[in-house]
Amino acid sequence: MIWDDIGFLVSKNKYNENSLIVEVFTKEHGKVSGIVFGGTSKKIKNYLQIGNKLFTNYNSKNENRIGYFKFEIIEASSPLFFDHREKLNCLISAMQLIKILNAEAQQNLKIYNLIENFFEVLKSNKWIQNYIFWELELFSLLGYDLELTKLVEKKITDNKIQYTTKSSIDERIIPNFLIEKDIVAEDKDLLAGLKIVGDFLEKSILKPNNLTFPNNRISFINSIQ
């Protein structure tokens, strides 16, 4: 089986002294794993950065055996954020979510397009706020909708609008920007929003599928506190 495609590098791990096992989310073939021979060499490893867009040649003897990749760089997006620790952590966290939440070899053009849009999110002025909605869109495309508007009630407290969960047992304040999406959120609300979305990720997606909460998302949140 031999094919060419374009895709984004979402993970890489050392295979032996000279090679890597990588995962690429491609336009036509979805998430695919393979070996990159010589992937630790200076010539290759410089463009094998998480998030980079690559021309991908894949070769496998049969569907039951792991194949191997040959790459050419299309767009080196990751180096744009090497000097911005928070955005780099966000990038790594986002690609880890793509890795763990998508099945192998399942084409999903909407997910592919979402990854392309991710880099515009990082360049935006409200990048953390926009990233939170990016995560929610990812979950929605995978069949997990957090329909907050159906879960909250609106209150007026000290002449300010406040949204809380309808549960009387565990009432929780929901940051306004998650309901009224045109609001520019304050830093404390962004952290609260990331926590709420993270709780949804853990309780509604990861635990039911016996998946571990990604450490890189924790690192990202810690880096912006």
Protein Blocks (a to p, Z undefined) as FASTA:
>chain_A
ZZddddddfbdcdfblmbccdddddfklopaddddehklpmklmmmmcghiacddddddf
bfkbccddddddfbdfklmmmmmmklmmmmmmmmmmmmmmpcehiacfklmmmmmmmmmm
mmpmklmmmmmmmmmmmmmmnopacdfklmpccddeehiacdddfblklgcdddfklmmm
mbccdfklmmmmmmmmmmmmmmmmmmmnopacdfklmmmmmmmZZ
